[in-house]
């Protein structure tokens, strides 16, 4: 299920069930710190335009 507002905002499967994830531009850096994937620091992903980069972000 994908939300069409902020992105990413959807339900992701994880090891022991599911997790709901949603982030806004102001929280993106904290999200990247949390997941520890430095490739997400790409400037193309920093704003709402990251919706155009779904393949890379997902």
ChimeraX attribute file (.defattr): number of C-alpha atoms within 10 A of each C-alpha:
attribute: neighborCount
match mode: 1-to-1
recipient: residues
	/A:1	7
	/A:2	10
	/A:3	11
	/A:4	10
	/A:5	11
	/A:6	16
	/A:7	23
	/A:8	21
	/A:9	16
	/A:10	15
	/A:11	14
	/A:12	13
	/A:13	9
	/A:14	8
	/A:15	6
	/A:16	6
	/A:17	7
	/A:18	10
	/A:19	12
	/A:20	10
	/A:21	12
	/A:22	16
	/A:23	15
	/A:24	16
	/A:25	16
	/A:26	10
	/A:27	11
	/A:28	19
	/A:29	15
	/A:30	12
	/A:31	17
	/A:32	14
	/A:33	12
	/A:34	9
	/A:35	9
	/A:36	10
	/A:37	10
	/A:38	10
	/A:39	11
	/A:40	18
	/A:41	13
	/A:42	10
	/A:43	9
	/A:44	13
	/A:45	20
	/A:46	16
	/A:47	14
	/A:48	14
	/A:49	13
	/A:50	19
	/A:51	17
	/A:52	12
	/A:53	11
	/A:54	12
	/A:55	8
	/A:56	11
	/A:57	14
	/A:58	7
